[in-house]
Amino acid sequence: MAQIPLLQLTDISLTFGGEPVFHDLSLNVQPGDRIALVGRNGSGKSTLLKVMAGLVEADTGERILPAGVSVGYMEQDPDLTGFETLGDFAAAALDPSELYKVERAGEGLKFDPARPVSTASGGERRRAALARLMAEEPQLMLLDEPTNHLDIEAISWLEDELRATRRAFVLISHDRRFLTNLTRATLWVDRGQVRRQDKGFADFETWRDKVWDDEDTARHKLDRKIKSEARWAVEGISARRKRNQGRVRRLQDMKAERGAQIRRQGQAGMALSSGPKSGKKVVEAKGITHAFGDKQIARNFDMTIQRGDRIGFVGPNGVGKTTLLKILTGELTPDQGSIKLGTNLLPAIFDQSRAQLDDSLSLWDSLTTDKSMAVSGKSDQVMVRGQPKHVVGYLKEFLFDERQVRAPVRSLSGGEKARLLLAKIMARESNLLILDEPTNDLDVETLDLLQELLDDYDGTVMLVSHDRDFLDRVATQPVAMEGRGRATVYAGGWSDYQTQKKADEAPAEVKTAHKSKAAKPAAEAPKPASKGLSYTEKHRFEALPGEMDRLSAEIAKLEEFLADPNLFTDAPVKFQKATEALVERQDALAAAEEDWLELAEKAEE
């Protein structure tokens, strides 16, 4: 027996500012659905969620909600007007006997119900809106970027709650791990169309790539057919005008079909230039102790950051990740301890508050008035990694269109502001990237591209993020900040840190049993880490063999590429870049080998 849908949209069409957002859209949400709503920034995901919530009325079509079905909507910018505290807002629709639900959600999401609305940050307001939705327990939950401004602990709590619920939900998020763990169906908003696949987000990219491949094949076939028919029309139509008008009309129909096909939006043209090399040591921190009032940020923290390291700072909101990052980069002075910065550093900073963006300026002025990007005597050009570019052309590389370049920055969405800030920092050469919450608001495809750029970046990266998947892809040394001044350096990504942390927290008898089980004969046992190495040096010592293997493999590939005797003549630019890359990796390998020898000697002391 077929289930009655919780929500049904039929033949929905919607236009904003003359541009169609959706056309003839129909979809159902069934009881128990767990749906990922995906698409590029600006594709209409949030608008579709508002149509589903009944907050935006479509131009044509019908929204059908059966009697008695409750729908809850968590928006990105909740309106708390008329409420004194966050708790008042979160509990507004609850019976007094159900107030405990807000307290429970408040504990899980880490927000204070007593916080006055007038002093609450944007992140606290969003957490209150999410707590309200979770406490009300509607039959259908519509969540727009619920993980933004949540730390990993709160994200895990929310993930557990949604995994356990029997309620249906539709979820917009940039967090791959969150979507993969929770969803069983996917709605894909793409160029005004909404496609559905009854598989979770884990299968989305395979599905998307197949749709695009099929489109490209069909477009290629149609282009060849049009070309063939057009040639016939030029060469033979005059002799057979009356007998072949049907064929002429078919050619016109094919051209109309081709013209109606909407090309996919291009990928953002982001690029990073690492510029001149920094010194081998980027940051050397010794005995760092710092506090704000009674709140301890770090206590006796030591760390050496080498050129090329990818450091990820993780921990709960408010624990001091950004503060420690500022101390390590010399922006703040610690209460105790010393910071020694390396030579020839060229930092580029992505700050989570977007303080580098002036909301009153247009996108055009935001770039052309930036002193680091200004081109002398040219008001329509910006300097991009040493080369002048037209400001509109450069903005197009970050997926802005000409209608937006004169619009104020305040009119941009969160994802668009993030792309504009990336455009500013990527215009400069750098060898130290400081990224404080870069993943908030960016769509999955832009995150993929950013991760690829960071993989190829020859400089050093210092990253604050709550995105577990992004940390796994980028970070090689997490710094776990757990409160009360505890900051511990681990090796690997987020998953590696979790594994090591569980091992460290295991009961002593479990560790002993595991150690006995895993013990090897004395003749085969590896030499234990020396007390002469600090914790950071120990991890560096263990990581260096893998780093040297990677560099050796890259050198082998470059040498194979350069072995082509025609390369210099046929592609001199590629030859030059490959030669420079080979020299750079050979230097890096020599430096890594030198580091390993130094640490090996110290380990034997």
N, C-alpha and C positions, 0 to 999 in steps of 0.2 A: 504494500500500500504506500503510495507516494506521500512524502511529507509535505506539509504546507510550509512554504518559505517564510522565514522571519521577516524578510524584506525583499521587495521586488521592484526593480526599475525597468520600465518598458519604453522603448523608443525615445530616450532622453536626448535632447539636443540643447546645447548651451553655447552662447557666444559672449565674449568679453571684449569690448573695444573693437568690434568688427572682426575679431579673429575667432574662428570656431574652436571651442575647447573639446566638446564631444558632439558627435553626430549619430543619431539613431542607436544610442547605447541601450542595451538590455542586459540585465544580470539578476541573479537570485543569490540570496544568502540563506543557507539552510541551517536548521538547528545543529549545533555542534561544530560548525565550520570554524576552521583556524586558518585564516587567509592572510597571506603576505600581499600587500598592495605596493607594487614597485614601479619605477619609472624614473627618468632623469629629472633633475631639478627643473621646475617650470613646466613639466609635462601635464600637470593638472591633478596630481594625486590628492593634495589637500582639498582642492575644489570638489573632487568626486566624493571624498569623505563627508564634506559639508552637505552635498546633495543627498547622500545616504542618511545623514542626520536630520534632514529637513530644514537646515539653516540657510541653504541656497536654493532658490526656486528655479527650475529649468525653464527655458523658453518654450519647449514643447515636450510632451511625454508625460508619463505618470509614475508617481512613487506610491507603492502600495504597502501599507503596514497593517497587518491583521489586528483586529481588536484585542486588546490586552497585552500586546507585545511591547516591552519596554526597551528603549534604545538609549545608551549613554555615549556621550562624545567627549573625548579629552582633546582639547585644542592646544596649539603651540603657544598662543598668547591669551590666557584666560582673563576674562573681565571680572575683577573682584570688587567692583563698585558697590557700595552699600554694606560691605562687611567690615567689621572692626578687626577681626583676627583671621588668620589662615584657618583655624579650627572652625570658626563660625561658617566660613564658606564651605569647607569640606563636609560639614554636618547639616547643611541647610535643608536637605530633602529627607533626613532621617528622623525616625521616631526616637524620643529620648532613650528608650530601652536599647537602641542600636548604636549609641555613641561610642561604645567600646570598639566598634569596627574602625572608626577614624583613628582612635589611639593606636590600634594594632597596625594599621597602614602607616601611621606616622612613624612608628618604630622601625618598620621595614624600610620605608623610603627616606628616613632620616630628616624629617621636618618637624618643627616645633609648632603644635597647634595654637600655642599662646602668642606666637609672633604677630605683632600688629601688621596689618596689610600695608600701612604707610611706609614701613621700614623694610619690607620683604624684598629680596632680590628677585630677578626674573626666574632664576632656577627654583627658588622656594615657592613661588607662585605656581609654577608648573607641577611641582611635587604635590602641592595642595590639590590641584585639579585632578591629578592622577589618584591621590588618596580618596577624593570624593567619588570618582568613578568606581574604584575597587570596593569602596564601602557600600555603594548603592546596589551593586551586583545586578545590573540590568541583564536582560536575556541576550542582548547584542551589544558588545562593546566596540566602539570605534576609537582607535588610539593613534594619534598623530605624533610621531617621534617621541614616544614615552621615555626612551633611554637618554635623551639629551639632558645634560646637567645632573645625571645620576652617576654615582661612583660604582665601581664594580660590585661591591657588596649589595647595594640597593638594586642593581640590575639583576643580580642573582636571586634576590628575594622576589622581585617582580616575575622573573622567569619561572620560579617555582610556583608562584600563585597562579599564573596563567596556565602552566602545565597541568595543575591540579583541577582547574575549574571545568565545569561542564557547560559553561556559557560559550556562546559563539563570539568570535572576535575577528575584526579586520584591523590589520596592523601595518602602519608605515614606519619604517626604521632604516637607518643606514648601517646598523649593527649586524653584520653577517652572521655572527655566532648566535645572536638572539633570534634572528629570523629562521636560521637553519634548525635550531633546537625546538622551535615552537610550531611551525606552520605545516599544514598538510595540503594546501592549495595556494595558487598564486594568481593574482590579477595583475596584468601588465598593461600600464597606460603608455601608449606609444603613438605619437602623431595623431591624437584625436580618437584613436581606437582603444578599446579595452578588450584584451584577450584573457581567457581563463584556461588554466591547466590544473587538473586535480592531482597535482604533486606539489610538495613543499618547495621552499626557496632553494634547497640543496640542488634541485634539478633545473633551476631557472636559467642559468647561463647556457647550458646545453640546449635547452628549448629555444632561447632567444637567438643563439647563433644559427640554429637550423632554420628558423623563420627568416632571418636575414639572408642566409645562403639561398633559400628558395626564392626570395624576392629578387636577389641579384640574378639568379638563373632565368627567372621569368622575364625580367627587364632586358636582359641580354638577348633573349630569343625575340622579344617584341621589337627591339631596336634593329635586329638583323632583318626581320620581316618588313618593317617600315622602309628600311634602306632598299630592299629588293623591290618592293612595290613602287617606291618613289622613282627608282631607275626605270622601271617599266613605264611609269606615267610619262617621264620625259622622252623616252625613246619611241614609244608606240601609240600614245593616246590619240594623236592627230589622225591616224589612219583608221581608228576603230572607235571614234567618239560615241556613236549611238549605241553600239553593241556592248560597251564596257562601263557604262555609267555606274552600275552596281559595284564594280571593282573600285572605281574612284571613290564611291561613298564609303566602302570598307576601309580604304586607305585613310580617309578623313576620320573615320571612327577610331582607327588604331592610333592616329596622332592625338586625338582627343583623350583616349585612354592613357597614353603615355604622359600627356600633359597633366592628367589628374593624379598620377602617382606622386606621392609625397616622399621626397628623398629624406633619408635619415639625417638627423642632425650629426654633424661631424664631431669627432672627439676633440676635447679641449687640446689646444696646441701648447701645453705646458712644457717647459724645458728648464733644466738646471745647469748652471755652469759653476764648477767648483773653483775656478780661478787659480791663483798661485797656491802652492802647498804651504800649509802651516808647519810649525815645528813638530817634531815627533811626539812630544808631550804637549797636549792641549790644555789640560787642567791638572794641577797637583794640589789636592786638598789634604791638610793635616790637622787633626784634632779639632774639627769644626764643631762648635757648640753654639746654639742660638735659641733664643726664646722670645715670644711676645707675651709679656706679662707672666702669668703662671703657665702658659702653654709652651711646652718644650718642643721645638722643631727638630733639632738634631743634637746629639751628645757624642763628643769624641769621634766624629765621623772622619774616616780616611778614605780617599779614593784618588786613583790616578787614571785619567782619561787619555788614551792614546789616539793619535791621528787615525781616522777611519772607524773608530768605535761607534756603535749605535746604542745609546743609553736610554732606557725607558724608565720613567719615574711612575710608580704605581702606588696606590693606597687610597684610603677613604677621602671624601671631600673634606676640606678643612684641616687636613693633617700637615700641610705645609709643603706640598710638592713644588708649587710655583716659587715659594720662598727659597727653598733649597736650590732650585734651578738658578735663581737670581744671585744667590751667594756664590755658586760655582762659576758663574760667568762674570763675576766682579761687579754686578749692579748693586748688590747689598754687601755691607761689611758685617761679618759674623761677630758675635759677642766675644768669642775666643777662637783661637786657631788661625791658620794661615792659608791663603789661596795664592797659588802661583800660576799665572796664565802663560800659555805658550807664546811663541814668537809668530809674527806675521799672520795674526788671526783676522779674518774678514767675516764677522757674524751677520746673519740675516735672521730676523725674529718674526715669528708668527705668534701674536699674543691672543689669548682666548677672549679678551675683552674687546678686540678689534679697535684698540685705542688709536691705531695709526690711521683710521678712517674718520674723516670729518663728515658727519651726516648732512651738513648744510651745503657741501660742495657737490657739483655734478661729477659723474664718472670721469669725464674729460678733464676737469680741473683737478680732480684728485690725483691724476697722473702727471699732468703738465706742470703743476705747481710744486711737485715733489722735487726738492733740490737735487737729489741723487739721480733723478731721471730727466731733468731739464736739458734741452738742447739749445745752446746759445743762438738767439735770433730766430728760432723756429717755435711758434706757439702751437703748431699742429703736430709736432713730433716729440717722441720720447726716446731716451737712450736705453736700449735693451742689450745688456751684456756687451757694451762697447760699440754697438751699431745703432744708428738712428732709425726709428720706425714711425710710420704714421700712427697717431694715437688710436684711430678707429680700427685700423688693421690689427694692431696689437690687442685691442679689446675683443675683437672677433676671435682671436686665438683662444680666448677664455670663454667663448660661447655667448658673448654679449652681441646684440644686434644694434644697428645704427640708430634705432628709435630710443635706445636706452642711454646712449653716450652723453646726452645732455640732461638726463633725468638726475634728480638728487640721490645721493647715496642712501638716504633714509627710506627711499621707495623700494630698495632691494630686499629680497628675501634673505634669510640667514645663509642659505647656500650660495646665493649670488654675492653676498658680502665676503664670504670665505674665498670665493674665486677671485674677487677684486683684490683682496689682500695678498693672495698668492701671486697675482699679476705684479704687484708692487715688489715683493721680495724676490721673485724670480727674474726681475729685470736686472738685478745686480749680480756681480760675481761674488761668490762667498766660498768659504771653506769650513764654516761652522754654522749649521742650521739649528735654530732653537725653536722648537714647535710645541706650543702650549695649547693642547686640545685642538689639533687641526682637523679632527674627523667630524666634529659637530656640524651638522647641516649639509655635509657634502654627500652627493649621491654615490651609489656603489661603484659606478663606472669611473667617476672622478677619483675615488679612493684607490681603485685599481691602478690608475695611471700614476697617481702620486706615489704609491708603493713601488712601482716599476722605476720611477725616477730616483727614488731614494736608494734602490738596489744598485743603480749605476752611478750614484753620486760618490765622488772620490774623497769628499770631505768628511767631517764628523757630524753626527746627528745626536741631539739631546731632545728627548720627546716626552711630553706628558700626555697620557691618554687613558681612557677607560674602555677603549674598544679592544676586546680580547683578541679578536682575529687580526686586527691591524698590528697589535703588539707582537703577536706570533710571527707575522710576516716581516716586520721591520727590526725590532729590538734584538740585540744579542747579549745585552747585560741589563736586566731589570734591577732597579734600586727600589726595594720594597720598604715603604714608610708605613709603620704600623702604630704610630702614636707614641707619646711619652719619650720622644727623642730617638726612638729605635729606627734606624735606617740600615738595611742590609743589602749588600750587593750579591746578586746571583748570576749564574751563567745561562744563556739561552733566551727564549721568548717567554710569553706568559705561561704557556702550558708547562715548560721546563721549570719555571719558578714554582708553580703549584706542586709539581712532583717533588721537588727538592724540599719545599716547605713541609709537605706531609711527612717526608722522611725525617726531617729535623724534629717534628713534633711527635713522632711515634714514641710510645712508652719505652723506657730503657731496656726492659726485658725483650721487647720485640726487636729492637735494634741489635741486641746481643745475639738473639737467635738467628736473625737474618745474617749477621756478620759471620757466625759460626758456619751456617749453611753455605755461605758463598766463599768461605776461606779456601785458598789454594795451598799446595805444598810450599814450604818455606823457600825452596829453590826457585819456584815460579812466581812467588808473590812480588808485585811491584813495590818499589821503594816508597814508603809512606811520605806524605808531604812534610817537608821540613818545617820546624818551628821558626826557621829563619825567614820564611815568607809570610807576609801579611795576608789577610783573607783575600784582598783584591788581587795581590800578586799570585796567590795560589790559583785563583780562577783564570787569570791571564796566562799563567804557565800551562794550565790544562787546555786552554782554548787555542793556544798558538799552533800546535801541530795541525789542527783543522784549517786554520787560517793559511798556513804555509802550503798545505795541500791544495787549497782553493787557488791561491796565487800561482802555484806551479801549473795547475790545469789551465788557467787563463793564459799564462805565458806560452804554453804549448799550442793553444788554439791560435794565438796571435802569430806565432812563428810559422804555423802551417799556412795561415792566411797570407803572410808576407812572402811565402816561398813561391808564389805565382810570379813567373818572370815577366809577365805582361802587366802586372798590377800598376807599376810606376807610370808606364806609358798610358794605359787605358783609364786609370782612375787615380790621378796624382793626389787628390784631396784625401781619398780613403787611405792611400798609402801613407800620407803624412800623419793622419790621425792614428792609424794603427801603429806606426812607428813610435809616436809619442806615448800611446797607451802601453806599448811593450816596455819602453824605458821606465815608465812610471811603476809598472808592476814588478819589474826587476828590482827597482829601488826598494819597493815595499817589501818584497821577499827578503832582500838583504837585511832590511831593518828588522823584520820579524825574526829572522835567524839570529841576529845580534841580540835581540831582546831575550830569545829563548836561551841562548848561551849564558847571558848575564843571570837570568833567573835560575837556570840549572846550577850555576856555580854557587849562587846564594842558598839554594836548597840543600846543598851538600855541606854548608858551613856548620 
